[in-house]
Amino acid sequence: MKPSLHNRLADIHAYLGKVASGTLPVNHAILYNLQDMFNLLPNLEKKDTVAGFAVNTNDELLAVYLSSLVRAVIALHNLIQNKITNREEEKKEDRGALVETGSVPVVGADGDTKTEDEVKK
């Protein structure tokens, strides 16, 4: 199992605790590496740094939001196209059945196609 960041930080915490209590001797190479690591972290006390992170994060989230929006629009477009195709296929099947039975189709005010027999009922 690959150690996670949380596990590694817990190991560092345990090591520093043992060094502070005197259980383990000080290893200067480890302390130098820790100091280098902490020096690479940004100073979040400066407003410019915080604003820069906020702008960068907002830009990234905008890209994610727009891509999700485009996906949703494309999915809806495909759904509508599928419904239109299915309706056209159903109308073709209905017309084929009407031709076979010899019934004459009548188009109602609501756009539905019915046979003369259905209209008389």
N, CA, C and O atoms as a GROMACS GRO file, in nm:
protein
  484
    1MET      N    1   0.084  -0.118   0.000
    1MET     CA    2   0.000   0.000   0.000
    1MET      C    3   0.088   0.124   0.000
    1MET      O    4   0.183   0.134   0.078
    2LYS      N    5   0.055   0.216  -0.088
    2LYS     CA    6   0.132   0.339  -0.101
    2LYS      C    7   0.096   0.434   0.013
    2LYS      O    8  -0.022   0.460   0.037
    3PRO      N    9   0.196   0.487   0.085
    3PRO     CA   10   0.163   0.578   0.195
    3PRO      C   11   0.106   0.710   0.143
    3PRO      O   12   0.153   0.765   0.044
    4SER      N   13   0.004   0.757   0.212
    4SER     CA   14  -0.059   0.882   0.171
    4SER      C   15   0.012   1.000   0.236
    4SER      O   16   0.096   0.981   0.324
    5LEU      N   17  -0.022   1.119   0.193
    5LEU     CA   18   0.036   1.240   0.250
    5LEU      C   19   0.005   1.248   0.399
    5LEU      O   20   0.090   1.286   0.479
    6HIS      N   21  -0.116   1.211   0.435
    6HIS     CA   22  -0.156   1.215   0.576
    6HIS      C   23  -0.068   1.121   0.660
    6HIS      O   24  -0.023   1.157   0.768
    7ASN      N   25  -0.043   1.001   0.608
    7ASN     CA   26   0.042   0.904   0.679
    7ASN      C   27   0.186   0.955   0.692
    7ASN      O   28   0.249   0.939   0.796
    8ARG      N   29   0.236   1.015   0.585
    8ARG     CA   30   0.373   1.067   0.589
    8ARG      C   31   0.385   1.182   0.688
    8ARG      O   32   0.484   1.191   0.762
    9LEU      N   33   0.286   1.271   0.690
    9LEU     CA   34   0.289   1.381   0.787
    9LEU      C   35   0.278   1.328   0.930
    9LEU      O   36   0.339   1.383   1.021
   10ALA      N   37   0.200   1.223   0.949
   10ALA     CA   38   0.190   1.162   1.082
   10ALA      C   39   0.325   1.103   1.125
   10ALA      O   40   0.363   1.113   1.241
   11ASP      N   41   0.398   1.042   1.030
   11ASP     CA   42   0.531   0.989   1.060
   11ASP      C   43   0.627   1.101   1.098
   11ASP      O   44   0.705   1.087   1.193
   12ILE      N   45   0.622   1.212   1.024
   12ILE     CA   46   0.708   1.327   1.056
   12ILE      C   47   0.674   1.381   1.194
   12ILE      O   48   0.763   1.413   1.272
   13HIS      N   49   0.546   1.390   1.224
   13HIS     CA   50   0.501   1.439   1.355
   13HIS      C   51   0.552   1.347   1.466
   13HIS      O   52   0.601   1.394   1.569
   14ALA      N   53   0.542   1.217   1.445
   14ALA     CA   54   0.589   1.121   1.546
   14ALA      C   55   0.740   1.133   1.564
   14ALA      O   56   0.789   1.129   1.677
   15TYR      N   57   0.813   1.146   1.454
   15TYR     CA   58   0.959   1.159   1.461
   15TYR      C   59   0.997   1.285   1.539
   15TYR      O   60   1.082   1.279   1.628
   16LEU      N   61   0.935   1.398   1.505
   16LEU     CA   62   0.969   1.523   1.574
   16LEU      C   63   0.932   1.516   1.722
   16LEU      O   64   1.003   1.572   1.806
   17GLY      N   65   0.823   1.449   1.754
   17GLY     CA   66   0.786   1.431   1.895
   17GLY      C   67   0.889   1.350   1.971
   17GLY      O   68   0.923   1.383   2.085
   18LYS      N   69   0.940   1.244   1.907
   18LYS     CA   70   1.042   1.161   1.973
   18LYS      C   71   1.174   1.236   1.987
   18LYS      O   72   1.245   1.219   2.086
   19VAL      N   73   1.208   1.319   1.887
   19VAL     CA   74   1.330   1.399   1.896
   19VAL      C   75   1.316   1.502   2.008
   19VAL      O   76   1.410   1.524   2.084
   20ALA      N   77   1.199   1.565   2.018
   20ALA     CA   78   1.176   1.666   2.122
   20ALA      C   79   1.180   1.605   2.262
   20ALA      O   80   1.226   1.668   2.356
   21SER      N   81   1.131   1.481   2.274
   21SER     CA   82   1.132   1.416   2.407
   21SER      C   83   1.267   1.354   2.440
   21SER      O   84   1.290   1.313   2.554
   22GLY      N   85   1.356   1.346   2.342
   22GLY     CA   86   1.489   1.290   2.365
   22GLY      C   87   1.497   1.142   2.340
   22GLY      O   88   1.601   1.081   2.366
   23THR      N   89   1.390   1.080   2.290
   23THR     CA   90   1.390   0.936   2.262
   23THR      C   91   1.480   0.904   2.143
   23THR      O   92   1.551   0.803   2.144
   24LEU      N   93   1.478   0.990   2.041
   24LEU     CA   94   1.562   0.971   1.922
   24LEU      C   95   1.663   1.084   1.913
   24LEU      O   96   1.637   1.196   1.957
   25PRO      N   97   1.781   1.054   1.855
   25PRO     CA   98   1.880   1.162   1.836
   25PRO      C   99   1.839   1.250   1.717
   25PRO      O  100   1.763   1.208   1.630
   26VAL      N  101   1.890   1.372   1.715
   26VAL     CA  102   1.861   1.466   1.607
   26VAL      C  103   1.935   1.422   1.482
   26VAL      O  104   2.055   1.398   1.484
   27ASN      N  105   1.861   1.412   1.372
   27ASN     CA  106   1.921   1.384   1.242
   27ASN      C  107   1.912   1.514   1.163
   27ASN      O  108   1.805   1.556   1.120
   28HIS      N  109   2.028   1.578   1.143
   28HIS     CA  110   2.031   1.711   1.081
   28HIS      C  111   1.986   1.707   0.935
   28HIS      O  112   1.928   1.805   0.887
   29ALA      N  113   2.010   1.598   0.865
   29ALA     CA  114   1.968   1.588   0.724
   29ALA      C  115   1.816   1.593   0.715
   29ALA      O  116   1.760   1.658   0.626
   30ILE      N  117   1.748   1.525   0.807
   30ILE     CA  118   1.601   1.526   0.807
   30ILE      C  119   1.551   1.666   0.840
   30ILE      O  120   1.457   1.715   0.778
   31LEU      N  121   1.612   1.730   0.938
   31LEU     CA  122   1.568   1.865   0.976
   31LEU      C  123   1.592   1.965   0.864
   31LEU      O  124   1.509   2.054   0.843
   32TYR      N  125   1.704   1.953   0.790
   32TYR     CA  126   1.729   2.042   0.677
   32TYR      C  127   1.623   2.022   0.568
   32TYR      O  128   1.574   2.118   0.510
   33ASN      N  129   1.590   1.896   0.542
   33ASN     CA  130   1.486   1.867   0.441
   33ASN      C  131   1.351   1.923   0.484
   33ASN      O  132   1.277   1.978   0.402
   34LEU      N  133   1.319   1.910   0.612
   34LEU     CA  134   1.193   1.967   0.662
   34LEU      C  135   1.192   2.118   0.649
   34LEU      O  136   1.091   2.178   0.611
   35GLN      N  137   1.306   2.181   0.681
   35GLN     CA  138   1.314   2.326   0.670
   35GLN      C  139   1.299   2.370   0.524
   35GLN      O  140   1.230   2.468   0.497
   36ASP      N  141   1.362   2.298   0.432
   36ASP     CA  142   1.347   2.330   0.289
   36ASP      C  143   1.202   2.315   0.246
   36ASP      O  144   1.150   2.397   0.169
   37MET      N  145   1.137   2.211   0.296
   37MET     CA  146   0.997   2.188   0.260
   37MET      C  147   0.910   2.303   0.309
   37MET      O  148   0.825   2.354   0.235
   38PHE      N  149   0.930   2.344   0.434
   38PHE     CA  150   0.848   2.453   0.488
   38PHE      C  151   0.881   2.587   0.422
   38PHE      O  152   0.793   2.673   0.413
   39ASN      N  153   1.003   2.606   0.377
   39ASN     CA  154   1.039   2.730   0.307
   39ASN      C  155   0.973   2.739   0.170
   39ASN      O  156   0.954   2.849   0.118
   40LEU      N  157   0.939   2.626   0.112
   40LEU     CA  158   0.873   2.626  -0.019
   40LEU      C  159   0.724   2.658  -0.010
   40LEU      O  160   0.661   2.692  -0.110
   41LEU      N  161   0.667   2.646   0.109
   41LEU     CA  162   0.525   2.676   0.125
   41LEU      C  163   0.502   2.826   0.109
   41LEU      O  164   0.583   2.906   0.155
   42PRO      N  165   0.391   2.865   0.046
   42PRO     CA  166   0.364   3.009   0.028
   42PRO      C  167   0.327   3.074   0.160
   42PRO      O  168   0.272   3.011   0.250
   43ASN      N  169   0.357   3.202   0.170
   43ASN     CA  170   0.321   3.280   0.288
   43ASN      C  171   0.178   3.328   0.270
   43ASN      O  172   0.152   3.418   0.189
   44LEU      N  173   0.087   3.271   0.344
   44LEU     CA  174  -0.054   3.305   0.329
   44LEU      C  175  -0.093   3.427   0.411
   44LEU      O  176  -0.211   3.462   0.418
   45GLU      N  177   0.004   3.492   0.473
   45GLU     CA  178  -0.024   3.615   0.547
   45GLU      C  179  -0.033   3.735   0.454
   45GLU      O  180  -0.091   3.837   0.489
   46LYS      N  181   0.024   3.723   0.336
   46LYS     CA  182   0.023   3.834   0.240
   46LYS      C  183  -0.107   3.831   0.161
   46LYS      O  184  -0.149   3.726   0.112
   47LYS      N  185  -0.170   3.946   0.148
   47LYS     CA  186  -0.298   3.954   0.077
   47LYS      C  187  -0.281   3.926  -0.072
   47LYS      O  188  -0.371   3.870  -0.134
   48ASP      N  189  -0.166   3.964  -0.129
   48ASP     CA  190  -0.143   3.939  -0.271
   48ASP      C  191  -0.141   3.789  -0.301
   48ASP      O  192  -0.194   3.745  -0.403
   49THR      N  193  -0.079   3.713  -0.213
   49THR     CA  194  -0.071   3.568  -0.234
   49THR      C  195  -0.210   3.504  -0.225
   49THR      O  196  -0.246   3.420  -0.307
   50VAL      N  197  -0.286   3.546  -0.124
   50VAL     CA  198  -0.421   3.491  -0.107
   50VAL      C  199  -0.508   3.528  -0.227
   50VAL      O  200  -0.583   3.445  -0.277
   51ALA      N  201  -0.498   3.653  -0.272
   51ALA     CA  202  -0.577   3.697  -0.388
   51ALA      C  203  -0.536   3.621  -0.513
   51ALA      O  204  -0.621   3.584  -0.594
   52GLY      N  205  -0.406   3.596  -0.529
   52GLY     CA  206  -0.359   3.520  -0.645
   52GLY      C  207  -0.413   3.378  -0.645
   52GLY      O  208  -0.455   3.327  -0.749
   53PHE      N  209  -0.411   3.314  -0.528
   53PHE     CA  210  -0.467   3.179  -0.519
   53PHE      C  211  -0.617   3.180  -0.549
   53PHE      O  212  -0.668   3.091  -0.616
   54ALA      N  213  -0.687   3.282  -0.499
   54ALA     CA  214  -0.832   3.290  -0.521
   54ALA      C  215  -0.862   3.308  -0.669
   54ALA      O  216  -0.953   3.244  -0.722
   55VAL      N  217  -0.787   3.395  -0.736
   55VAL     CA  218  -0.810   3.418  -0.880
   55VAL      C  219  -0.781   3.291  -0.959
   55VAL      O  220  -0.859   3.254  -1.047
   56ASN      N  221  -0.672   3.226  -0.927
   56ASN     CA  222  -0.635   3.103  -0.998
   56ASN      C  223  -0.740   2.994  -0.977
   56ASN      O  224  -0.780   2.926  -1.071
   57THR      N  225  -0.785   2.978  -0.853
   57THR     CA  226  -0.887   2.878  -0.823
   57THR      C  227  -1.018   2.911  -0.893
   57THR      O  228  -1.084   2.822  -0.947
   58ASN      N  229  -1.056   3.038  -0.894
   58ASN     CA  230  -1.179   3.078  -0.962
   58ASN      C  231  -1.171   3.050  -1.111
   58ASN      O  232  -1.269   3.005  -1.171
   59ASP      N  233  -1.056   3.076  -1.172
   59ASP     CA  234  -1.039   3.048  -1.315
   59ASP      C  235  -1.054   2.899  -1.344
   59ASP      O  236  -1.118   2.860  -1.441
   60GLU      N  237  -0.993   2.816  -1.259
   60GLU     CA  238  -1.003   2.671  -1.279
   60GLU      C  239  -1.146   2.622  -1.260
   60GLU      O  240  -1.194   2.539  -1.336
   61LEU      N  241  -1.213   2.674  -1.158
   61LEU     CA  242  -1.351   2.632  -1.134
   61LEU      C  243  -1.445   2.680  -1.244
   61LEU      O  244  -1.542   2.612  -1.276
   62LEU      N  245  -1.416   2.796  -1.302
   62LEU     CA  246  -1.497   2.844  -1.415
   62LEU      C  247  -1.484   2.749  -1.534
   62LEU      O  248  -1.583   2.719  -1.600
   63ALA      N  249  -1.363   2.703  -1.560
   63ALA     CA  250  -1.343   2.608  -1.670
   63ALA      C  251  -1.418   2.478  -1.644
   63ALA      O  252  -1.479   2.422  -1.736
   64VAL      N  253  -1.416   2.430  -1.521
   64VAL     CA  254  -1.488   2.307  -1.486
   64VAL      C  255  -1.638   2.328  -1.502
   64VAL      O  256  -1.708   2.242  -1.555
   65TYR      N  257  -1.688   2.444  -1.456
   65TYR     CA  258  -1.831   2.474  -1.464
   65TYR      C  259  -1.875   2.483  -1.610
   65TYR      O  260  -1.979   2.427  -1.647
   66LEU      N  261  -1.797   2.553  -1.693
   66LEU     CA  262  -1.834   2.566  -1.834
   66LEU      C  263  -1.833   2.431  -1.905
   66LEU      O  264  -1.920   2.403  -1.987
   67SER      N  265  -1.735   2.348  -1.874
   67SER     CA  266  -1.731   2.216  -1.938
   67SER      C  267  -1.850   2.131  -1.895
   67SER      O  268  -1.905   2.056  -1.976
   68SER      N  269  -1.891   2.141  -1.770
   68SER     CA  270  -2.009   2.068  -1.723
   68SER      C  271  -2.134   2.120  -1.791
   68SER      O  272  -2.223   2.043  -1.828
   69LEU      N  273  -2.142   2.250  -1.808
   69LEU     CA  274  -2.257   2.311  -1.875
   69LEU      C  275  -2.265   2.266  -2.021
   69LEU      O  276  -2.373   2.234  -2.070
   70VAL      N  277  -2.152   2.264  -2.089
   70VAL     CA  278  -2.150   2.220  -2.229
   70VAL      C  279  -2.190   2.073  -2.239
   70VAL      O  280  -2.265   2.036  -2.329
   71ARG      N  281  -2.142   1.990  -2.147
   71ARG     CA  282  -2.182   1.849  -2.147
   71ARG      C  283  -2.332   1.833  -2.130
   71ARG      O  284  -2.395   1.752  -2.198
   72ALA      N  285  -2.390   1.912  -2.039
   72ALA     CA  286  -2.534   1.904  -2.015
   72ALA      C  287  -2.612   1.946  -2.139
   72ALA      O  288  -2.711   1.883  -2.174
   73VAL      N  289  -2.568   2.053  -2.205
   73VAL     CA  290  -2.636   2.100  -2.325
   73VAL      C  291  -2.628   1.995  -2.436
   73VAL      O  292  -2.726   1.970  -2.505
   74ILE      N  293  -2.512   1.935  -2.452
   74ILE     CA  294  -2.496   1.831  -2.555
   74ILE      C  295  -2.584   1.711  -2.523
   74ILE      O  296  -2.645   1.653  -2.613
   75ALA      N  297  -2.591   1.672  -2.396
   75ALA     CA  298  -2.676   1.559  -2.358
   75ALA      C  299  -2.823   1.589  -2.384
   75ALA      O  300  -2.896   1.503  -2.433
   76LEU      N  301  -2.867   1.712  -2.353
   76LEU     CA  302  -3.006   1.749  -2.381
   76LEU      C  303  -3.033   1.752  -2.531
   76LEU      O  304  -3.139   1.709  -2.576
   77HIS      N  305  -2.937   1.803  -2.608
   77HIS     CA  306  -2.953   1.805  -2.753
   77HIS      C  307  -2.969   1.664  -2.808
   77HIS      O  308  -3.056   1.638  -2.891
   78ASN      N  309  -2.885   1.573  -2.760
   78ASN     CA  310  -2.894   1.433  -2.806
   78ASN      C  311  -3.026   1.370  -2.764
   78ASN      O  312  -3.084   1.291  -2.840
   79LEU      N  313  -3.075   1.404  -2.645
   79LEU     CA  314  -3.203   1.351  -2.599
   79LEU      C  315  -3.317   1.400  -2.689
   79LEU      O  316  -3.404   1.323  -2.728
   80ILE      N  317  -3.316   1.528  -2.720
   80ILE     CA  318  -3.421   1.585  -2.806
   80ILE      C  319  -3.413   1.523  -2.945
   80ILE      O  320  -3.516   1.489  -3.003
   81GLN      N  321  -3.292   1.510  -3.000
   81GLN     CA  322  -3.277   1.449  -3.132
   81GLN      C  323  -3.328   1.305  -3.131
   81GLN      O  324  -3.390   1.261  -3.228
   82ASN      N  325  -3.303   1.232  -3.023
   82ASN     CA  326  -3.350   1.095  -3.011
   82ASN      C  327  -3.502   1.090  -3.008
   82ASN      O  328  -3.563   1.005  -3.073
   83LYS      N  329  -3.564   1.182  -2.934
   83LYS     CA  330  -3.711   1.185  -2.929
   83LYS      C  331  -3.770   1.217  -3.067
   83LYS      O  332  -3.868   1.156  -3.108
   84ILE      N  333  -3.710   1.312  -3.136
   84ILE     CA  334  -3.758   1.348  -3.270
   84ILE      C  335  -3.746   1.229  -3.364
   84ILE      O  336  -3.839   1.199  -3.440
   85THR      N  337  -3.633   1.161  -3.360
   85THR     CA  338  -3.612   1.043  -3.445
   85THR      C  339  -3.714   0.934  -3.413
   85THR      O  340  -3.769   0.871  -3.503
   86ASN      N  341  -3.738   0.910  -3.284
   86ASN     CA  342  -3.835   0.808  -3.245
   86ASN      C  343  -3.976   0.844  -3.291
   86ASN      O  344  -4.049   0.757  -3.337
   87ARG      N  345  -4.014   0.971  -3.280
   87ARG     CA  346  -4.148   1.012  -3.327
   87ARG      C  347  -4.162   0.993  -3.476
   87ARG      O  348  -4.266   0.946  -3.524
   88GLU      N  349  -4.058   1.029  -3.552
   88GLU     CA  350  -4.064   1.012  -3.697
   88GLU      C  351  -4.076   0.864  -3.734
   88GLU      O  352  -4.150   0.829  -3.825
   89GLU      N  353  -4.004   0.779  -3.663
   89GLU     CA  354  -4.013   0.635  -3.688
   89GLU      C  355  -4.153   0.582  -3.656
   89GLU      O  356  -4.207   0.500  -3.730
   90GLU      N  357  -4.211   0.630  -3.544
   90GLU     CA  358  -4.346   0.588  -3.508
   90GLU      C  359  -4.447   0.633  -3.613
   90GLU      O  360  -4.538   0.558  -3.648
   91LYS      N  361  -4.431   0.755  -3.665
   91LYS     CA  362  -4.523   0.804  -3.768
   91LYS      C  363  -4.511   0.720  -3.895
   91LYS      O  364  -4.611   0.690  -3.960
   92LYS      N  365  -4.387   0.682  -3.931
   92LYS     CA  366  -4.368   0.599  -4.049
   92LYS      C  367  -4.434   0.463  -4.030
   92LYS      O  368  -4.498   0.410  -4.121
   93GLU      N  369  -4.419   0.406  -3.910
   93GLU     CA  370  -4.482   0.277  -3.882
   93GLU      C  371  -4.634   0.290  -3.885
   93GLU      O  372  -4.702   0.202  -3.939
   94ASP      N  373  -4.688   0.399  -3.829
   94ASP     CA  374  -4.833   0.420  -3.831
   94ASP      C  375  -4.883   0.436  -3.973
   94ASP      O  376  -4.988   0.382  -4.007
   95ARG      N  377  -4.811   0.510  -4.057
   95ARG     CA  378  -4.852   0.528  -4.196
   95ARG      C  379  -4.850   0.396  -4.271
   95ARG      O  380  -4.938   0.367  -4.352
   96GLY      N  381  -4.746   0.315  -4.242
   96GLY     CA  382  -4.738   0.184  -4.306
   96GLY      C  383  -4.856   0.096  -4.267
   96GLY      O  384  -4.910   0.024  -4.351
   97ALA      N  385  -4.896   0.102  -4.140
   97ALA     CA  386  -5.009   0.023  -4.094
   97ALA      C  387  -5.138   0.075  -4.156
   97ALA      O  388  -5.227  -0.004  -4.189
   98LEU      N  389  -5.150   0.206  -4.171
   98LEU     CA  390  -5.271   0.263  -4.231
   98LEU      C  391  -5.284   0.226  -4.378
   98LEU      O  392  -5.394   0.200  -4.426
   99VAL      N  393  -5.173   0.223  -4.448
   99VAL     CA  394  -5.176   0.186  -4.589
   99VAL      C  395  -5.216   0.040  -4.603
   99VAL      O  396  -5.292   0.004  -4.694
  100GLU      N  397  -5.167  -0.045  -4.514
  100GLU     CA  398  -5.201  -0.187  -4.520
  100GLU      C  399  -5.349  -0.210  -4.493
  100GLU      O  400  -5.410  -0.296  -4.557
  101THR      N  401  -5.408  -0.135  -4.400
  101THR     CA  402  -5.550  -0.155  -4.367
  101THR      C  403  -5.641  -0.079  -4.460
  101THR      O  404  -5.761  -0.106  -4.464
  102GLY      N  405  -5.587   0.017  -4.535
  102GLY     CA  406  -5.670   0.095  -4.626
  102GLY      C  407  -5.739   0.211  -4.560
  102GLY      O  408  -5.823   0.275  -4.624
  103SER      N  409  -5.710   0.241  -4.437
  103SER     CA  410  -5.771   0.355  -4.367
  103SER      C  411  -5.706   0.483  -4.413
  103SER      O  412  -5.588   0.486  -4.447
  104VAL      N  413  -5.785   0.591  -4.414
  104VAL     CA  414  -5.734   0.722  -4.455
  104VAL      C  415  -5.697   0.799  -4.329
  104VAL      O  416  -5.781   0.814  -4.240
  105PRO      N  417  -5.574   0.850  -4.319
  105PRO     CA  418  -5.536   0.925  -4.200
  105PRO      C  419  -5.596   1.065  -4.198
  105PRO      O  420  -5.609   1.130  -4.302
  106VAL      N  421  -5.633   1.110  -4.078
  106VAL     CA  422  -5.687   1.244  -4.058
  106VAL      C  423  -5.600   1.311  -3.953
  106VAL      O  424  -5.574   1.253  -3.847
  107VAL      N  425  -5.556   1.434  -3.982
  107VAL     CA  426  -5.472   1.507  -3.887
  107VAL      C  427  -5.562   1.598  -3.806
  107VAL      O  428  -5.635   1.680  -3.863
  108GLY      N  429  -5.558   1.584  -3.672
  108GLY     CA  430  -5.640   1.666  -3.584
  108GLY      C  431  -5.578   1.802  -3.557
  108GLY      O  432  -5.466   1.830  -3.600
  109ALA      N  433  -5.652   1.886  -3.484
  109ALA     CA  434  -5.603   2.020  -3.450
  109ALA      C  435  -5.481   2.014  -3.360
  109ALA      O  436  -5.397   2.104  -3.363
  110ASP      N  437  -5.470   1.908  -3.280
  110ASP     CA  438  -5.355   1.897  -3.190
  110ASP      C  439  -5.235   1.834  -3.258
  110ASP      O  440  -5.132   1.814  -3.193
  111GLY      N  441  -5.244   1.801  -3.386
  111GLY     CA  442  -5.133   1.746  -3.462
  111GLY      C  443  -5.127   1.596  -3.463
  111GLY      O  444  -5.040   1.539  -3.529
  112ASP      N  445  -5.218   1.528  -3.393
  112ASP     CA  446  -5.220   1.383  -3.391
  112ASP      C  447  -5.284   1.329  -3.518
  112ASP      O  448  -5.378   1.388  -3.571
  113THR      N  449  -5.231   1.218  -3.566
  113THR     CA  450  -5.286   1.153  -3.684
  113THR      C  451  -5.377   1.040  -3.639
  113THR      O  452  -5.337   0.953  -3.562
  114LYS      N  453  -5.501   1.041  -3.690
  114LYS     CA  454  -5.597   0.937  -3.655
  114LYS      C  455  -5.661   0.886  -3.784
  114LYS      O  456  -5.658   0.952  -3.888
  115THR      N  457  -5.718   0.768  -3.774
  115THR     CA  458  -5.791   0.714  -3.890
  115THR      C  459  -5.934   0.767  -3.885
  115THR      O  460  -5.978   0.821  -3.784
  116GLU      N  461  -6.005   0.750  -3.996
  116GLU     CA  462  -6.145   0.794  -4.001
  116GLU      C  463  -6.229   0.720  -3.899
  116GLU      O  464  -6.322   0.776  -3.841
  117ASP      N  465  -6.196   0.591  -3.877
  117ASP     CA  466  -6.272   0.512  -3.780
  117ASP      C  467  -6.254   0.568  -3.638
  117ASP      O  468  -6.350   0.572  -3.561
  118GLU      N  469  -6.133   0.610  -3.603
  118GLU     CA  470  -6.108   0.666  -3.470
  118GLU      C  471  -6.178   0.800  -3.453
  118GLU      O  472  -6.224   0.832  -3.343
  119VAL      N  473  -6.185   0.878  -3.559
  119VAL     CA  474  -6.250   1.010  -3.552
  119VAL      C  475  -6.400   0.992  -3.530
  119VAL      O  476  -6.461   1.070  -3.456
  120LYS      N  477  -6.462   0.892  -3.595
  120LYS     CA  478  -6.606   0.869  -3.582
  120LYS      C  479  -6.644   0.827  -3.442
  120LYS      O  480  -6.755   0.854  -3.397
  121LYS      N  481  -6.554   0.761  -3.371
  121LYS     CA  482  -6.584   0.714  -3.235
  121LYS      C  483  -6.585   0.831  -3.146
  121LYS      O  484  -6.608   0.818  -3.026
   0.00000   0.00000   0.00000
